[in-house]
Amino acid sequence: MAQDTVLHVSSRDARQTPSATGAPLTYMSGFGNGFETEALAGALPVGRNSPQKCKFGLYAEQLSGSPFTMPRALNERSWLYRIRASVSHSGPFTKADIGYWRTAPLVEIEVPIAQMRWSPTPYPSKPMSFIEGIHTITTCGDASTQAGMAAHMYLATRSMVDEVFWNADGELLILPQEGRVRFVTEFGMIDAEPGELVVIPRGVKFRVELHDGKARGYICENYGGAFTLPDRGPIGANCLANGRDFLTPIAHYEDRDVPTKLLVKWCGSLWQTMLGWSPLDVVAWHGNYAPYKYDMRRYSPVGAIGFDHPDPSIFSVLGAPSETPGANNVDFVIFPERWMVAEDTFRPPWYHRNIMSEFMGLIYGQYDAKPQGFTPGGMSLHNCMLPHGPDTDAFKHASSVELKPMKLTNTLAFMFETRFPQRVTKFAAELSTLQPDYMACWKGLEKKFNPNGV
């Protein structure tokens, strides 16, 4: 990561992408860079972070995503120059209804160990904002000790209006599956559609607006260290997710004196207070701790060009490190469009048991290892050491098909993989979309052993 690189906003280094409204939003490109951007010329101090008096009567404040003493390469912080300091955004807070959002550690219900799969979760009948529509499927670890994660679905049927949220428990990796959304954050605006991901760091204020009336998708709430790009090892300097394709918003502020509800998730509880203004009032900022988005269709996969099936780690997009090198708190893996060319090889994922626990979802298309029953908007859970792999039809087809070069198209599946066992919530265990016959997909794998055969 290039934390010492400072990118200024100009026509040369800012990238415009079409937005859901038609008017393009402008972003800065690069992963983990030190950016600087101002929505009002001259708002950024020059040569210092905290001058005696900031221009335009702004307040200077630092948002730190890591301890002050972290090594330079891992230190995350941004300086924000805002209309009102965040201390004026505080309380008195009252407890709010957190709905179906749950936080680890959690044991609501004891579910027998099993491979589990759900069909797409239907939208609620009553209006729900992005925050109200978060439904937790699994949790693991302990948010208070900054270890583990939670996997959620979001089901939104209304935009947030004069409502702003921030999360003290973890960063949010958000995957739209249906419907385009806009994230209006302290740092600027991000538009996202199915096929893109958005990461909102811990502590960053934002609201979510819907462009298509309703929206559904997946969320990984990462309690641990911030997501970063994985080391490529022998792959070298290129391919997988390239840093230049990650986009960070330019400064955009609201100077609106209107009643605004501020919601905060802290240690698993939701709190609320009322402000007389919008807290999304950052006129300028600089640093390397900021929200970003990435178009997963730009992912450059690598794979076998001879024989055998590499480990799924070759599809890693982001990883949240732990204190144990090589054993991430969370790995985010995708299975995008790609060519299959390996000879004399069973090409779908092989059968395996894994010390890691895998929560999987399908954004669009068909997943090659589960051609039936695993549909866009659905999800599955294969917990620590529980066996899983291709269903019977996928096995029979892959074992007998003529192995010609073949391209998997119009497909995007993903996996939240963690070193912790994932606990299923009461909501998820009682969903009508839970497939009670999921394990039947392997019943057709009959005994074929013949000691006299080949």
C-alpha positions as CSV (number, residue, x, y, z in Angstrom):
1,M,0.0,0.0,0.0
2,A,1.2,3.5,-0.9
3,Q,0.3,5.4,2.3
4,D,2.9,8.1,1.6
5,T,1.5,8.9,-1.9
6,V,-0.8,12.0,-1.8
7,L,-3.3,12.4,-4.6
8,H,-4.7,15.8,-5.3
9,V,-8.0,16.1,-7.1
10,S,-7.5,17.4,-10.6
11,S,-8.8,16.6,-14.1
12,R,-5.7,14.5,-14.5
13,D,-6.0,12.1,-11.6
14,A,-9.7,12.1,-10.8
15,R,-11.9,9.5,-12.5
16,Q,-15.5,10.0,-13.5
17,T,-17.9,7.1,-13.6
18,P,-21.6,7.1,-14.6
19,S,-23.9,7.4,-11.6
20,A,-27.4,5.9,-11.1
21,T,-28.9,9.4,-11.7
22,G,-27.0,9.9,-15.0
23,A,-24.8,12.7,-13.8
24,P,-21.3,11.2,-13.3
25,L,-19.7,11.2,-9.8
26,T,-16.0,11.9,-9.6
27,Y,-13.6,9.6,-7.7
28,M,-9.9,9.3,-6.9
29,S,-8.2,6.0,-7.9
30,G,-5.9,3.8,-5.9
31,F,-6.0,1.6,-2.8
32,G,-4.6,2.8,0.5
33,N,-3.2,6.0,-0.9
34,G,-3.0,9.3,1.0
35,F,-5.6,11.4,-0.7
36,E,-6.5,15.1,-0.4
37,T,-9.6,16.8,-1.7
38,E,-11.6,20.0,-1.1
39,A,-15.0,21.0,-2.1
40,L,-14.2,24.6,-1.4
41,A,-10.9,25.9,-2.8
42,G,-8.5,26.8,0.0
43,A,-10.3,24.8,2.7
44,L,-7.3,22.4,3.1
45,P,-4.5,23.8,5.3
46,V,-1.1,23.8,3.6
47,G,1.9,22.2,5.4
48,R,0.1,21.4,8.6
49,N,-2.9,19.5,9.9
50,S,-4.3,21.7,12.7
51,P,-3.7,25.4,12.2
52,Q,-4.6,27.9,15.0
53,K,-7.5,29.0,12.8
54,C,-8.9,27.0,9.9
55,K,-10.1,28.9,6.8
56,F,-13.8,29.6,6.5
57,G,-14.4,28.9,10.2
58,L,-14.0,25.2,9.8
59,Y,-13.1,22.8,12.6
60,A,-10.2,20.4,12.2
61,E,-10.5,16.9,13.5
62,Q,-8.7,13.6,13.0
63,L,-10.5,10.3,12.4
64,S,-8.1,7.4,13.3
65,G,-8.7,3.9,12.1
66,S,-5.7,2.4,13.8
67,P,-3.7,3.1,17.1
68,F,-1.4,6.1,16.8
69,T,1.7,3.9,17.2
70,M,1.0,1.4,14.4
71,P,3.8,1.1,11.9
72,R,3.7,3.8,9.2
73,A,2.6,1.2,6.5
74,L,-0.3,0.2,8.6
75,N,-1.3,3.5,10.2
76,E,-4.7,4.7,9.1
77,R,-6.0,8.2,9.7
78,S,-7.7,11.1,7.9
79,W,-8.0,14.8,8.8
80,L,-11.4,16.3,8.2
81,Y,-12.3,20.0,8.0
82,R,-15.9,20.3,8.8
83,I,-18.6,22.9,9.6
84,R,-19.3,21.5,13.0
85,A,-17.0,19.4,15.1
86,S,-18.2,15.8,15.8
87,V,-18.3,16.5,19.5
88,S,-21.4,18.6,18.8
89,H,-23.0,15.6,17.2
90,S,-23.1,13.7,20.5
91,G,-26.1,12.9,22.6
92,P,-28.0,12.7,24.7
93,F,-28.4,9.3,23.2
94,T,-31.4,7.0,23.8
95,K,-31.7,3.3,23.0
96,A,-33.1,2.5,19.6
97,D,-34.7,-0.6,18.2
98,I,-32.0,-2.6,16.4
99,G,-34.5,-4.8,14.6
100,Y,-32.9,-7.9,13.2
101,W,-29.2,-6.7,13.4
102,R,-27.2,-8.9,15.8
103,T,-23.6,-8.7,17.0
104,A,-21.1,-11.4,18.3
105,P,-20.8,-13.0,20.7
106,L,-24.2,-14.4,20.3
107,V,-26.0,-17.7,20.9
108,E,-29.7,-17.0,20.3
109,I,-30.6,-20.5,19.2
110,E,-28.8,-23.9,19.1
111,V,-28.9,-25.1,15.6
112,P,-27.7,-28.7,14.8
113,I,-24.5,-28.8,12.9
114,A,-25.2,-29.1,9.2
115,Q,-24.5,-27.6,5.8
116,M,-27.2,-24.9,5.3
117,R,-28.6,-23.0,2.3
118,W,-31.3,-20.3,1.9
119,S,-33.3,-19.2,-1.1
120,P,-33.4,-15.4,-1.7
121,T,-34.8,-13.4,1.2
122,P,-38.0,-11.6,0.3
123,Y,-38.5,-7.9,0.8
124,P,-40.5,-6.7,3.9
125,S,-44.0,-5.5,3.4
126,K,-43.4,-2.3,5.4
127,P,-41.0,0.5,4.4
128,M,-37.5,-0.1,5.7
129,S,-34.4,2.0,5.3
130,F,-30.9,0.4,4.7
131,I,-30.2,0.4,8.5
132,E,-33.7,-0.9,9.4
133,G,-33.4,-3.6,6.7
134,I,-30.2,-5.2,8.0
135,H,-30.9,-8.8,8.9
136,T,-28.1,-10.8,10.5
137,I,-27.6,-14.4,9.2
138,T,-24.4,-15.4,11.1
139,T,-22.0,-14.0,13.7
140,C,-18.7,-15.1,15.1
141,G,-16.0,-13.9,17.4
142,D,-16.5,-10.9,19.6
143,A,-17.0,-7.3,18.4
144,S,-15.8,-5.9,21.7
145,T,-12.4,-7.6,21.3
146,Q,-12.3,-6.7,17.6
147,A,-12.2,-10.2,16.4
148,G,-14.6,-12.1,14.0
149,M,-17.4,-10.9,11.7
150,A,-21.1,-11.0,11.0
151,A,-22.8,-11.8,7.7
152,H,-26.0,-9.9,6.9
153,M,-28.6,-9.4,4.3
154,Y,-30.0,-5.9,3.7
155,L,-33.5,-5.4,2.4
156,A,-34.3,-1.7,1.8
157,T,-37.5,-0.3,0.5
158,R,-37.0,3.4,1.3
159,S,-34.2,5.9,1.2
160,M,-32.8,7.4,4.4
161,V,-34.1,10.9,4.7
162,D,-32.5,13.2,7.3
163,E,-31.0,10.1,8.9
164,V,-27.3,9.4,9.3
165,F,-25.5,6.3,10.7
166,W,-22.1,5.3,11.9
167,N,-20.8,2.0,13.2
168,A,-18.3,1.7,16.1
169,D,-18.3,-2.1,16.0
170,G,-16.6,-2.7,12.6
171,E,-16.2,-1.8,9.0
172,L,-18.9,-2.7,6.5
173,L,-18.2,-4.4,3.2
174,I,-21.4,-4.0,1.2
175,L,-22.4,-6.0,-1.9
176,P,-25.4,-4.8,-3.8
177,Q,-27.3,-7.8,-5.3
178,E,-30.4,-6.0,-6.6
179,G,-31.0,-2.3,-7.0
180,R,-28.6,0.7,-7.3
181,V,-27.8,2.7,-4.2
182,R,-26.0,5.9,-3.3
183,F,-23.9,6.2,-0.2
184,V,-23.7,9.8,1.0
185,T,-20.7,9.9,3.4
186,E,-18.7,12.4,5.3
187,F,-16.0,11.9,2.7
188,G,-18.2,12.3,-0.4
189,M,-20.7,10.3,-2.5
190,I,-20.4,6.8,-3.9
191,D,-22.8,5.2,-6.3
192,A,-22.9,1.4,-6.5
193,E,-24.7,-1.3,-8.4
194,P,-24.7,-5.1,-8.5
195,G,-21.2,-6.2,-9.4
196,E,-19.6,-3.5,-7.3
197,L,-18.5,-3.5,-3.6
198,V,-18.4,-0.6,-1.2
199,V,-16.4,-0.5,2.0
200,I,-17.4,2.0,4.8
201,P,-14.7,2.1,7.5
202,R,-15.5,1.9,11.2
203,G,-16.7,5.2,12.5
204,V,-17.5,6.9,9.1
205,K,-20.9,8.6,9.0
206,F,-23.2,8.0,6.0
207,R,-26.7,7.6,4.8
208,V,-28.1,5.4,1.9
209,E,-30.4,6.5,-0.8
210,L,-32.2,4.1,-3.2
211,H,-32.2,4.8,-6.9
212,D,-34.6,2.0,-7.9
213,G,-37.2,2.0,-5.1
214,K,-35.8,-1.1,-3.4
215,A,-32.5,-2.8,-2.9
216,R,-31.2,-6.1,-1.6
217,G,-27.6,-7.2,-0.9
218,Y,-25.1,-8.7,1.4
219,I,-22.9,-7.2,4.1
220,C,-19.8,-8.4,5.9
221,E,-19.4,-6.6,9.2
222,N,-15.7,-7.0,9.9
223,Y,-14.9,-6.6,13.6
224,G,-11.1,-7.0,13.1
225,G,-8.3,-5.2,11.3
226,A,-9.3,-3.2,8.2
227,F,-9.6,-5.0,4.8
228,T,-6.5,-4.7,2.7
229,L,-5.3,-6.2,-0.6
230,P,-3.7,-9.6,-0.2
231,D,-0.1,-10.3,-1.0
232,R,0.2,-11.9,-4.5
233,G,3.3,-14.0,-3.7
234,P,4.5,-16.0,-6.7
235,I,1.8,-14.3,-8.9
236,G,3.9,-11.2,-8.8
237,A,3.0,-7.6,-9.3
238,N,-0.1,-7.8,-11.4
239,C,-3.6,-9.4,-11.7
240,L,-6.2,-10.2,-9.1
241,A,-7.6,-6.9,-7.8
242,N,-5.4,-4.1,-9.0
243,G,-5.1,-1.0,-6.7
244,R,-5.8,1.5,-9.5
245,D,-9.3,0.2,-9.8
246,F,-10.3,1.1,-6.3
247,L,-12.2,4.4,-6.2
248,T,-12.5,6.9,-3.3
249,P,-14.9,9.8,-3.4
250,I,-14.0,13.5,-3.6
251,A,-15.1,15.9,-0.9
252,H,-18.8,16.9,-0.8
253,Y,-20.5,18.6,2.1
254,E,-24.0,19.5,3.2
255,D,-24.7,22.8,5.0
256,R,-28.3,22.0,6.0
257,D,-29.9,23.1,9.3
258,V,-32.6,20.5,9.4
259,P,-33.6,18.1,12.1
260,T,-31.5,15.0,11.5
261,K,-31.6,11.6,13.3
262,L,-28.1,10.3,14.1
263,L,-27.9,6.5,14.7
264,V,-24.8,4.8,16.2
265,K,-24.2,1.1,16.6
266,W,-21.9,0.5,19.6
267,C,-21.1,-2.8,21.3
268,G,-24.1,-4.5,19.6
269,S,-26.7,-1.9,20.6
270,L,-28.2,0.9,18.5
271,W,-28.4,4.4,19.9
272,Q,-30.0,7.5,18.5
273,T,-30.0,11.3,19.0
274,M,-31.5,14.3,17.2
275,L,-29.3,17.0,15.7
276,G,-30.4,20.3,14.2
277,W,-28.2,19.9,11.1
278,S,-26.7,17.4,8.8
279,P,-23.4,15.9,10.2
280,L,-22.3,15.2,6.6
281,D,-20.6,18.6,6.6
282,V,-16.9,17.8,5.8
283,V,-15.8,20.5,3.4
284,A,-12.3,19.1,2.8
285,W,-10.2,16.1,3.9
286,H,-6.9,14.4,3.5
287,G,-5.5,11.0,4.6
288,N,-5.8,7.3,3.9
289,Y,-8.8,6.3,6.0
290,A,-11.8,6.7,3.8
291,P,-14.7,4.8,2.1
292,Y,-14.1,3.3,-1.3
293,K,-15.7,1.1,-4.0
294,Y,-14.5,-1.5,-6.4
295,D,-16.0,-2.9,-9.6
296,M,-15.5,-6.7,-9.2
297,R,-15.9,-7.1,-13.0
298,R,-12.4,-5.6,-13.2
299,Y,-10.9,-8.5,-11.2
300,S,-8.2,-10.2,-13.2
301,P,-8.3,-13.9,-12.3
302,V,-5.5,-16.4,-12.5
303,G,-5.9,-20.1,-12.7
304,A,-4.6,-23.5,-13.9
305,I,-3.4,-23.6,-17.5
306,G,-2.1,-27.2,-17.3
307,F,-3.9,-29.5,-14.8
308,D,-5.4,-29.6,-11.3
309,H,-7.5,-27.1,-9.5
310,P,-5.7,-24.4,-7.5
311,D,-6.9,-23.4,-4.0
312,P,-9.8,-20.8,-3.9
313,S,-7.4,-18.3,-2.3
314,I,-6.4,-17.3,-5.8
315,F,-9.7,-15.6,-6.0
316,S,-9.1,-13.3,-2.9
317,V,-10.1,-9.7,-3.4
318,L,-9.6,-8.4,0.2
319,G,-8.4,-9.8,3.5
320,A,-8.8,-8.5,7.0
321,P,-5.6,-9.6,8.9
322,S,-5.4,-11.1,12.3
323,E,-2.5,-11.4,14.8
324,T,-1.6,-14.8,13.1
325,P,0.1,-14.3,9.8
326,G,-1.7,-16.2,7.0
327,A,-4.8,-16.8,9.1
328,N,-7.0,-13.8,8.3
329,N,-9.9,-12.6,10.4
330,V,-11.9,-12.5,7.2
331,D,-11.1,-13.3,3.6
332,F,-13.3,-11.9,0.9
333,V,-13.3,-14.2,-2.2
334,I,-15.1,-13.9,-5.5
335,F,-15.8,-16.4,-8.3
336,P,-16.2,-14.2,-11.5
337,E,-16.2,-14.8,-15.2
338,R,-13.2,-16.9,-16.2
339,W,-11.9,-19.5,-18.6
340,M,-11.6,-23.1,-17.6
341,V,-8.9,-24.9,-19.6
342,A,-7.2,-27.4,-17.3
343,E,-6.7,-30.9,-18.8
344,D,-7.5,-34.2,-17.1
345,T,-8.9,-32.3,-14.2
346,F,-12.2,-32.1,-12.3
347,R,-12.7,-28.5,-12.9
348,P,-15.4,-27.4,-10.3
349,P,-14.2,-26.9,-6.7
350,W,-13.2,-30.1,-5.2
351,Y,-14.8,-31.8,-2.2
352,H,-13.2,-30.6,1.0
353,R,-13.3,-30.0,4.7
354,N,-11.9,-26.7,5.9
355,I,-10.8,-25.2,9.2
356,M,-12.2,-21.9,7.9
357,S,-16.0,-21.3,7.9
358,E,-17.5,-20.2,4.6
359,F,-20.6,-17.9,4.1
360,M,-21.4,-17.8,0.4
361,G,-23.7,-15.7,-1.8
362,L,-24.6,-15.3,-5.4
363,I,-24.9,-11.8,-6.9
364,Y,-25.9,-12.9,-10.4
365,G,-25.7,-15.9,-12.8
366,Q,-25.1,-19.5,-12.0
367,Y,-22.4,-21.0,-9.7
368,D,-20.7,-23.9,-11.5
369,A,-20.6,-26.2,-8.4
370,K,-24.3,-25.7,-7.6
371,P,-26.2,-25.3,-10.8
372,Q,-29.5,-26.0,-9.0
373,G,-30.9,-24.5,-5.8
374,F,-28.3,-21.8,-5.3
375,T,-29.8,-18.7,-6.9
376,P,-29.0,-15.0,-7.0
377,G,-29.9,-13.4,-3.7
378,G,-29.5,-16.8,-2.0
379,M,-26.8,-17.9,0.5
380,S,-25.2,-20.9,2.0
381,L,-23.1,-21.7,5.1
382,H,-20.4,-24.4,5.3
383,N,-19.0,-24.2,8.8
384,C,-15.7,-25.2,10.2
385,M,-14.8,-28.9,9.2
386,L,-18.2,-29.6,7.7
387,P,-17.7,-31.3,4.3
388,H,-19.0,-29.7,1.1
389,G,-18.5,-29.5,-2.6
390,P,-20.2,-29.9,-5.9
391,D,-23.7,-31.3,-6.0
392,T,-24.5,-34.6,-7.7
393,D,-25.4,-33.2,-11.1
394,A,-22.3,-31.0,-11.1
395,F,-20.1,-33.9,-10.2
396,K,-21.5,-36.2,-12.9
397,H,-21.3,-33.5,-15.6
398,A,-17.7,-32.5,-14.7
399,S,-16.6,-36.1,-14.4
400,S,-17.8,-37.0,-17.9
401,V,-17.8,-33.9,-20.1
402,E,-15.3,-33.5,-22.9
403,L,-12.7,-31.1,-21.5
404,K,-12.6,-28.3,-24.1
405,P,-11.7,-24.7,-23.2
406,M,-14.8,-23.2,-21.7
407,K,-15.6,-19.8,-20.4
408,L,-17.9,-19.2,-17.5
409,T,-19.9,-16.1,-18.3
410,N,-22.4,-13.9,-16.5
411,T,-21.6,-15.2,-13.1
412,L,-20.5,-13.6,-9.8
413,A,-20.5,-15.6,-6.6
414,F,-18.6,-14.6,-3.4
415,M,-17.5,-16.0,-0.1
416,F,-16.9,-14.4,3.4
417,E,-14.4,-16.9,4.9
418,T,-13.3,-16.6,8.5
419,R,-11.2,-18.6,11.0
420,F,-14.1,-18.6,13.5
421,P,-17.2,-20.9,13.5
422,Q,-20.2,-18.9,12.5
423,R,-23.3,-19.0,14.7
424,V,-26.7,-18.8,12.9
425,T,-29.2,-16.3,14.2
426,K,-32.7,-17.1,15.3
427,F,-34.0,-15.0,12.3
428,A,-31.9,-17.1,9.8
429,A,-32.8,-20.4,11.4
430,E,-36.5,-19.7,11.2
431,L,-36.5,-18.2,7.7
432,S,-39.0,-19.8,5.4
433,T,-36.4,-19.7,2.7
434,L,-34.1,-22.1,4.6
435,Q,-33.9,-25.2,2.4
436,P,-34.5,-28.2,4.6
437,D,-33.5,-30.6,1.9
438,Y,-30.2,-28.9,1.0
439,M,-28.0,-32.0,1.9
440,A,-30.1,-34.1,-0.5
441,C,-28.0,-32.5,-3.3
442,W,-25.3,-35.0,-2.5
443,K,-27.4,-38.1,-2.0
444,G,-26.9,-39.2,-5.6
445,L,-23.1,-39.6,-5.0
446,E,-23.4,-43.4,-5.0
447,K,-20.6,-45.8,-4.2
448,K,-18.6,-46.5,-7.4
449,F,-15.7,-48.4,-5.9
450,N,-14.5,-51.4,-7.8
451,P,-11.2,-53.0,-6.7
452,N,-11.0,-54.9,-10.0
453,G,-11.6,-51.8,-12.1
454,V,-9.5,-48.8,-13.1
